[in-house]
């Protein structure tokens, strides 16, 4: 393994929808030295644009159902408007970003999620070993900072809406054979909280066994569960460290004072 470090940072939650917060985050992201990748979610812009176009959002248990019309909307917003705004902002801070979907350079392939109880439509589940590591390495070694939207493809011309947390996790595990990878999930909370009503109740470190206990006791629940499962999956597959914290505190990451750190034990 190379001694070269790689920071993979995922930005999501309400930050994507707030121009001022997003701009402040991007300035901090650009200032992180060395190789880095940004993965972004879509926020509520797709829902608002869809509504204006007469395409209503359908959510089941917090997850977006993506029919053909909504796929057009999320592709326009995630891989187009949001991605290019982020790339343009990063250029302003001398961070030479390049915007990518999973289809660009064939970097991430997925399959349409099989229908079980719910038909999620054109939602992609990432295929194991489908991340095109040599292509991403070329971008990184050429000095580019890849910025990934939450859109992948199936290799047969079909675009698919894909969870951005999962994309960040898949990238980090795939690239951990070449780099010392840290995976950082940024959103509007200060980290994993022991009390959701108290922003200062950050749990500084969580091991897998503690995670199971917190889950059983209802301290960690709802949307935080899949986020942490993705994170522990990444650690078990060779990612050096995973952090979850507030986007406004990203500059503290290099002092290892950022949010919650997840560890093996």
C-alpha angles and dihedrals in degrees: 000000000000116000087227112120124223125194116203111194126188119199121195145125121069093336092079090057096050113075094198095048092044093050092050090049093049091052089054092044091052090052094059105105125230132018117347142163128204122209117188135192125218105247121197096309091094090053092051095046091045090053091053089050092048094254108128121208116243118200128185115190089341094307121116118243105217115205121177095274093047090048088059090051097047091046091052092047104035101036094028123028101021096038095049093045089054093046092049092049092050091052087057088060093049092256106136098220128181120198118227141178120195089263095059108096086353086273101154128021125189140173127236107264110258116245112251118147092336132035105220091183118212096009118136129218110202115246116235111257091007095120108108097227097176091055094048090046089055091055092047095045090048089059099255124136108219115220111198125203120205094259124106134168138226098228091251099080098275118126117211134198107237133187109260093214088057092048090053091049093047092049092049095050093044094050096042089088089065104030142028095255128203116187117206123189112200126193139134099288124083092239136292104338127211087206115032090206093055114068090192095057092093116162100222098203132014126189122199093257091051090049090057090050093047089049093049090050094048094243089120112040148145117008093003092066098067090041091056093041089056089048096050090045088057093050091049089053097054107279108145099221141348125209131187119194154119117311091222090062097051091116088067091061094088090057088050089240095118122124119286122348118208117213136181094241 
